[in-house]
Amino acid sequence: MAHDVLVVEDEEDIAVPLIRTLEREGYEVNRASSGADALTFVVDEDPAVVILDLGLPDMDGIDVCRQMRTAGYLGGIIMVTARAGELDRVVGLDVGADDYLAKPFGLAELLARVRALLRRSAIVTPDGSTVTTASGLKIDAASRRVHLGDQEIALTAKEFDVLAVLASHHDKVVPRETLMNQVWDQNWYGSTKTLDVTIGRLRSKLEAADAGERVVAIRGVGFRLETGT
């Protein structure tokens, strides 16, 4: 079954070759030329991946990404922009993007990043089904949903993947390299800052839900999921 990809880009000379390349790879591709159209499409159609340009005519792509996440969109978001500074990348990741690609970029690299976002087979809990922690946090790999009692904790694709890996090694340290290889890709092009931002968002959501689980950083090594006090 083909994955749906939404390309949010107002410039024809960028959008057309990108769409053609994605279609040749077997993706079902739609395009939005404005932030407002992109938000409407995401709510109505729930694509697997959004490739989001930040320089849109009606609103900043950062705001588009933030509103997508606020509206409950949990699919992958790749930001594409001419803003290449580290601060811009961190801001983009902080509002919910999974990846950040600076212009000019190669189409082969973008395709690799789309595949990495869609890769789910390596992210499984020990029995391939459900893990329930001592605090009652239920992580269901089959449905890719997380519950605490009757409350669902809405996580993005990468937040879920990080939590699933950490939960499968509960109370044990998972090295940064292991998380990057399993959640992103063994041939990941980007900075490990992406992992830190994703961990930060995951921590905030667990704390907001009073989940009883905390993600502890082990300096210079990695991260551990443990039941807090």
Phi, psi and chi 1 to 4 in degrees:
 res  aa     phi    psi   chi1   chi2   chi3   chi4
   1 MET       -  129.6  179.9  178.7  179.2      -
   2 ALA   -71.1  143.1      -      -      -      -
   3 HIS   -85.7  142.0  -70.3  -71.7      -      -
   4 ASP   -86.1  131.0  -65.7  -28.2      -      -
   5 VAL  -123.5  132.4  176.7      -      -      -
   6 LEU  -105.5  122.0  173.7   64.8      -      -
   7 VAL   -99.8  119.3  173.4      -      -      -
   8 VAL  -107.7   97.8 -173.1      -      -      -
   9 GLU  -155.3  128.3  173.3   60.6   67.0      -
  10 ASP   -93.7  -14.3   64.4  -49.1      -      -
  11 GLU   -90.8  120.5  -63.5 -175.5   27.4      -
  12 GLU   -59.7  -42.3  -70.0  -71.7  -34.0      -
  13 ASP   -68.5  -16.5   58.6  -20.3      -      -
  14 ILE   -95.9  -44.2  -63.6  176.0      -      -
  15 ALA   -66.7  -43.9      -      -      -      -
  16 VAL   -63.0  -52.8  171.5      -      -      -
  17 PRO   -64.5  -32.7   18.8  -30.4      -      -
  18 LEU   -65.3  -44.4  176.9   54.3      -      -
  19 ILE   -64.5  -43.3  -69.5  169.7      -      -
  20 ARG   -61.3  -41.9  -73.3  175.0  178.9  167.8
  21 THR   -63.8  -44.7  -60.7      -      -      -
  22 LEU   -63.9  -41.1  -71.8  164.2      -      -
  23 GLU   -65.6  -37.3  -71.9  177.3  -22.5      -
  24 ARG   -64.4  -26.7  -78.3 -161.8  -60.7  -93.0
  25 GLU   -83.6   -0.6  -67.9  -65.3  -47.5      -
  26 GLY    97.5    7.5      -      -      -      -
  27 TYR   -83.8  148.4  -62.8  105.0      -      -
  28 GLU   -87.6  116.4  -64.8  -72.9  -17.3      -
  29 VAL  -115.6  133.5 -174.2      -      -      -
  30 ASN  -122.3  159.3  -71.4  -83.0      -      -
  31 ARG  -129.6  141.5  178.2 -171.4  173.2 -166.8
  32 ALA  -124.5  137.8      -      -      -      -
  33 SER  -101.3   -1.6  -60.5      -      -      -
  34 SER  -142.6  162.1   68.5      -      -      -
  35 GLY   -64.9  -39.8      -      -      -      -
  36 ALA   -63.0  -43.9      -      -      -      -
  37 ASP   -64.5  -38.0  -72.0  -15.5      -      -
  38 ALA   -63.9  -43.5      -      -      -      -
  39 LEU   -63.2  -41.9  -71.0  168.4      -      -
  40 THR   -63.3  -43.8  -61.8      -      -      -
  41 PHE   -64.5  -43.3 -174.0   89.5      -      -
  42 VAL   -62.3  -42.2  162.0      -      -      -
  43 VAL   -66.2  -40.3  169.9      -      -      -
  44 ASP   -80.5  -37.1  -68.3  -17.3      -      -
  45 GLU  -112.8  -21.1  -56.3  -64.7  -24.7      -
  46 ASP    51.3   64.1 -166.6   28.3      -      -
  47 PRO   -66.8  160.8   26.7  -35.5      -      -
  48 ALA   -71.3  -38.1      -      -      -      -
  49 VAL  -140.0  141.4  173.3      -      -      -
  50 VAL  -115.8  125.1  174.7      -      -      -
  51 ILE  -101.2  109.5  -60.8  172.8      -      -
  52 LEU  -114.8  113.6  173.1   63.1      -      -
  53 ASP   -77.4  140.1 -177.4   62.3      -      -
  54 LEU   -84.1  -23.2  -64.3 -167.3      -      -
  55 GLY   -93.2   73.1      -      -      -      -
  56 LEU   -97.0  155.9  -62.8  171.8      -      -
  57 PRO   -70.9  -26.6   24.6  -34.3      -      -
  58 ASP  -105.8  -24.0   58.5  -23.5      -      -
  59 MET  -161.3  158.5   57.9 -165.0  -59.9      -
  60 ASP   -71.9  139.6 -168.3  -79.3      -      -
  61 GLY   -60.4  -28.3      -      -      -      -
  62 ILE   -59.8  -44.3  -66.4  -72.5      -      -
  63 ASP   -67.6  -36.2  -67.1  -33.8      -      -
  64 VAL   -61.9  -46.6  175.7      -      -      -
  65 CYS   -60.8  -46.0 -179.8      -      -      -
  66 ARG   -60.1  -43.3 -178.2 -175.5  -66.8  110.6
  67 GLN   -69.6  -33.1  -70.0 -174.9   41.1      -
  68 MET   -61.0  -46.4  -75.9 -179.3  178.5      -
  69 ARG   -66.9  -39.7  -66.4  -52.9 -168.1 -161.4
  70 THR   -62.3  -34.2  -59.8      -      -      -
  71 ALA   -76.4   -6.1      -      -      -      -
  72 GLY   101.8    7.2      -      -      -      -
  73 TYR   -70.5  127.2  176.4   64.2      -      -
  74 LEU  -115.5    2.8  -60.0  177.6      -      -
  75 GLY   -74.3 -177.4      -      -      -      -
  76 GLY   -79.8  140.6      -      -      -      -
  77 ILE  -126.3  122.0  -61.8  177.3      -      -
  78 ILE  -110.4  117.0  -59.0  175.7      -      -
  79 MET   -84.0  135.9  -73.9 -174.9  170.7      -
  80 VAL  -123.3  126.0  177.1      -      -      -
  81 THR  -160.9  159.6  178.1      -      -      -
  82 ALA   -83.5   -8.4      -      -      -      -
  83 ARG   -81.1  108.3  -51.0  171.2 -161.8  170.5
  84 ALA  -106.3    1.1      -      -      -      -
  85 GLY   -69.5  152.1      -      -      -      -
  86 GLU   -61.5  -38.2 -177.5  178.1   11.7      -
  87 LEU   -60.7  -41.9  179.1   59.5      -      -
  88 ASP   -62.7  -40.7  -67.1  -49.6      -      -
  89 ARG   -63.6  -43.4  -68.9 -163.2  -60.5  -89.5
  90 VAL   -65.3  -42.4  170.3      -      -      -
  91 VAL   -60.7  -44.2  170.3      -      -      -
  92 GLY   -61.5  -45.5      -      -      -      -
  93 LEU   -66.1  -34.4  -65.5  167.6      -      -
  94 ASP   -67.8  -29.5 -141.3   17.5      -      -
  95 VAL   -88.7    0.9  -61.7      -      -      -
  96 GLY   125.1    1.3      -      -      -      -
  97 ALA   -71.3  150.3      -      -      -      -
  98 ASP   -93.7  -24.3  -63.6  -68.4      -      -
  99 ASP  -154.4  163.4 -160.8   -7.9      -      -
 100 TYR  -144.5  123.2 -163.6  104.5      -      -
 101 LEU  -125.6  123.4 -167.1   57.4      -      -
 102 ALA   -89.2  139.9      -      -      -      -
 103 LYS   -78.5  147.0  -64.5  178.3 -179.2  177.7
 104 PRO   -77.2  148.3   29.8  -34.3      -      -
 105 PHE  -131.6  156.0   57.0   86.4      -      -
 106 GLY   -84.7  141.2      -      -      -      -
 107 LEU   -63.2  -32.3  -69.2  174.8      -      -
 108 ALA   -64.3  -38.1      -      -      -      -
 109 GLU   -68.1  -41.8  179.6  178.8   -4.4      -
 110 LEU   -63.2  -42.1 -176.1  136.0      -      -
 111 LEU   -61.4  -38.8  -72.5  172.5      -      -
 112 ALA   -62.9  -37.1      -      -      -      -
 113 ARG   -73.1  -35.5  -64.3 -167.1 -178.6 -151.0
 114 VAL   -63.2  -45.2  170.6      -      -      -
 115 ARG   -61.4  -39.1  -71.3 -167.2  -61.9  -91.4
 116 ALA   -64.0  -38.7      -      -      -      -
 117 LEU   -66.6  -33.9  -87.0  179.8      -      -
 118 LEU   -84.9  -12.6  -66.5  171.3      -      -
 119 ARG   -73.2  117.6 -169.5  175.4  -67.6  113.3
 120 ARG  -121.5  -17.5  -65.8  -70.1  175.4 -108.9
 121 SER   -63.9  -27.8   58.6      -      -      -
 122 ALA   -81.6  -12.0      -      -      -      -
 123 ILE  -100.2   91.9  -50.7  -58.7      -      -
 124 VAL  -134.9  152.7  -65.1      -      -      -
 125 THR   -82.9  168.0   50.1      -      -      -
 126 PRO   -51.9  -40.7  -29.3   36.8      -      -
 127 ASP  -100.3    8.6   61.9   -3.0      -      -
 128 GLY    73.3    7.7      -      -      -      -
 129 SER  -128.3  -82.6  179.9      -      -      -
 130 THR  -137.8  140.5  -57.5      -      -      -
 131 VAL  -121.2  132.5  163.9      -      -      -
 132 THR  -120.3  121.8  -57.8      -      -      -
 133 THR   -80.7  171.5   68.0      -      -      -
 134 ALA   -62.5  -26.0      -      -      -      -
 135 SER   -85.6   -1.3   65.7      -      -      -
 136 GLY    94.1    8.9      -      -      -      -
 137 LEU   -76.6  122.6 -171.0   68.0      -      -
 138 LYS  -107.3  119.5 -177.5  178.9  178.8 -178.2
 139 ILE  -114.8  107.8  -56.6  158.0      -      -
 140 ASP  -101.5  107.6 -171.5  -23.9      -      -
 141 ALA   -69.7  -32.4      -      -      -      -
 142 ALA   -65.8  -44.6      -      -      -      -
 143 SER   -94.5   -9.7   66.6      -      -      -
 144 ARG    55.9   48.1  -62.7 -175.7   59.0   80.9
 145 ARG  -131.2  151.9  -58.6  174.2   75.2  177.8
 146 VAL  -124.9  130.6  177.9      -      -      -
 147 HIS  -129.1  148.4  -72.6   85.3      -      -
 148 LEU  -124.7  100.0 -177.8   65.3      -      -
 149 GLY    64.8 -127.0      -      -      -      -
 150 ASP   -88.8   -4.2  -65.7  -29.2      -      -
 151 GLN   -91.9  128.1  173.8 -170.0    6.3      -
 152 GLU   -92.3  136.0 -179.4  171.4   -0.2      -
 153 ILE  -100.8  111.1  -57.7  174.4      -      -
 154 ALA   -77.4  118.3      -      -      -      -
 155 LEU  -120.2  148.3  -58.7 -179.9      -      -
 156 THR   -72.1  171.5   67.3      -      -      -
 157 ALA   -56.8  -46.7      -      -      -      -
 158 LYS   -73.4  -35.5  -68.4  -54.9 -178.0 -172.3
 159 GLU   -61.5  -42.4  -69.2  162.6    4.3      -
 160 PHE   -63.3  -44.6  179.4   90.3      -      -
 161 ASP   -61.6  -43.1  -69.2  -16.6      -      -
 162 VAL   -62.4  -45.4  168.2      -      -      -
 163 LEU   -62.9  -40.4  179.2   60.8      -      -
 164 ALA   -62.2  -42.6      -      -      -      -
 165 VAL   -66.0  -46.1  173.5      -      -      -
 166 LEU   -63.2  -40.5  -68.5  174.1      -      -
 167 ALA   -67.1  -31.5      -      -      -      -
 168 SER   -72.8  -10.4   68.6      -      -      -
 169 HIS  -126.1   41.4  -60.4   83.1      -      -
 170 HIS   -53.1  134.6 -161.0  -82.8      -      -
 171 ASP    71.2    6.1  -70.2  -35.4      -      -
 172 LYS  -118.4  150.3  -62.9  178.7 -178.7  177.6
 173 VAL   -78.9  129.1  179.0      -      -      -
 174 VAL  -104.4  118.3  179.4      -      -      -
 175 PRO   -60.3  150.2  -23.2   34.5      -      -
 176 ARG   -55.5  -41.5  -63.5  177.0   64.7   90.7
 177 GLU   -62.7  -36.5  -66.3   78.3    8.7      -
 178 THR   -65.4  -43.8  -61.5      -      -      -
 179 LEU   -63.9  -43.7  -76.4  165.6      -      -
 180 MET   -63.3  -42.6  -69.2  -58.1  -58.9      -
 181 ASN   -67.9  -39.6  -71.3  -18.0      -      -
 182 GLN   -83.5  -36.3  -67.9 -167.2   37.4      -
 183 VAL   -90.7  -35.7  174.8      -      -      -
 184 TRP  -102.0  -89.6  -81.2  -92.9      -      -
 185 ASP  -169.4  147.8 -172.8   76.6      -      -
 186 GLN   -64.5  -23.9  -69.2 -178.4  -10.6      -
 187 ASN  -108.8   34.9  -60.6  -49.8      -      -
 188 TRP   -57.4  131.8  171.3 -110.6      -      -
 189 TYR   -88.5  -26.0  -66.1   94.1      -      -
 190 GLY   -88.5 -174.1      -      -      -      -
 191 SER   -81.7  151.8  166.3      -      -      -
 192 THR   -72.6   -2.0   58.4      -      -      -
 193 LYS   -58.0  -29.7 -169.1   73.7  174.4  178.4
 194 THR   -56.5  -42.4  -55.9      -      -      -
 195 LEU   -63.6  -44.8  171.4   60.1      -      -
 196 ASP   -61.5  -42.2  -63.5  -45.5      -      -
 197 VAL   -66.1  -42.0  174.2      -      -      -
 198 THR   -63.6  -42.1  -56.9      -      -      -
 199 ILE   -60.3  -41.9  -71.4  -78.0      -      -
 200 GLY   -61.4  -42.7      -      -      -      -
 201 ARG   -66.9  -40.4  -65.3 -161.1  -46.9 -107.5
 202 LEU   -62.5  -44.4  176.4   59.5      -      -
 203 ARG   -57.5  -46.1  -81.7  175.9  171.5  154.2
 204 SER   -60.7  -41.0  -63.6      -      -      -
 205 LYS   -70.5  -38.6  -69.1 -176.6  178.1 -178.5
 206 LEU   -65.3  -41.1  -67.8  176.4      -      -
 207 GLU   -66.3  -42.1  -70.2  171.8    3.6      -
 208 ALA   -62.8  -29.9      -      -      -      -
 209 ALA   -90.0    0.6      -      -      -      -
 210 ASP    52.9   47.1  -66.8  -36.0      -      -
 211 ALA   -71.5  -21.0      -      -      -      -
 212 GLY    82.4   -4.2      -      -      -      -
 213 GLU  -109.5  142.5  -62.5  -67.1  -32.3      -
 214 ARG  -132.8  148.3   60.8  177.4 -176.3  171.5
 215 VAL   -99.7  116.8 -179.8      -      -      -
 216 VAL  -103.7  131.4  178.4      -      -      -
 217 ALA   -86.8  129.6      -      -      -      -
 218 ILE  -104.0  105.7  -50.3  -58.6      -      -
 219 ARG   -52.5  126.9 -172.8  176.7  179.3   85.5
 220 GLY    78.7   -1.7      -      -      -      -
 221 VAL  -122.6  -65.7 -178.1      -      -      -
 222 GLY   175.9 -141.3      -      -      -      -
 223 PHE  -136.9  153.7  -60.7   91.1      -      -
 224 ARG  -135.0  134.8  178.9  177.7   65.2 -126.4
 225 LEU   -94.2  125.6 -177.0   70.0      -      -
 226 GLU  -141.8  156.9   62.0 -177.5   41.0      -
 227 THR   -78.9  120.8  -56.9      -      -      -
 228 GLY   -83.5  177.4      -      -      -      -
 229 THR   -90.7      -   57.3      -      -      -
